Amino acid sequence: MASVEQLRRKDSVNLVQLEADIATVRQGSSLASIALPDYVEHTEGVTRVGALSAEAVIRDYESAAKEIEAMGAELIGAAQKCEELTAHVHDAIAYMRETAAGYREEGRKIFKRIEECALFTEDVRKTCEQVKRRMEASGSVSSTEEEPAEQEQVSESA
């Protein structure tokens, strides 16, 4: 109310400037830039003031409806971006699962190889001990001279 009272108290209101100010605030060059929507029509016998008031109100509602529709279009765009992002996330998750499975398979291979090497090393050690015992049993190698040197070699290789 205070702004209306101030407007009435002002003697010189520049209507051209007022319309220009309104036009800069609104999207469009003037109030008449928004056409009367198809879903309304003037009733016969309505006064000029009533018709203009009704037009102003319906134009505001139509403008708001168009802005709501524009927000809907933006929301659809955001939803499409979310869907694209979700698809990329699913691809990334699948890639991570494949990578993890590959690491597990590689780990399994290395695990098996290490155990095979350990078994092979154990077989070599047993074979060497058997050969040594046979040599000692046949008397071809003196056990007192060779034993300290072999123990040093075994401890170095372990």
C-alpha positions, 0 to 999 in steps of 0.5 A: 500500500505504501508504494501506491500511496507514494505513486498517487502523491507524485504529481508527475508520473512518466508513464513511458518510463514506467512502461519501459521499466516494466518491459525491462523486468519482464521478458518481452517488449510490452505487456501485449507481447504475450498473446491471449491464450486460446483457452480463454475468450472475452465474455460478451458485455464485459467492460473494457476495464474488466477485460483488460484486468482479466487479460493481465491476470491470464497473461501472468498465469500463462507466463508462469505456466510457460516458465513451469514448462521450461523448468520441466524441460530443464528437469528432463535435460537434467534427468537425461544427464543423470541417466548418462552418468548412471550408464557411465557409472555402471560401465566403470563398476563393470570395469572395476569388477573385471580388473579385480577379477584379473588381479585375483586370477593373476594372484592365483597364478603367482600363488600356484607358481610359488608353491610349485617352485617350493615343491620343486626346491623340496624335491631337489633338496631330497634328491641331493640328500639321497645322492649324498647318502648314496655317495657316503654309503659307497665310500666315494666321498669322505663325510668329514671333509665335505659336510662343513662345505655342503652345510655352508652352501645349503645355508647360503641358498636357503 
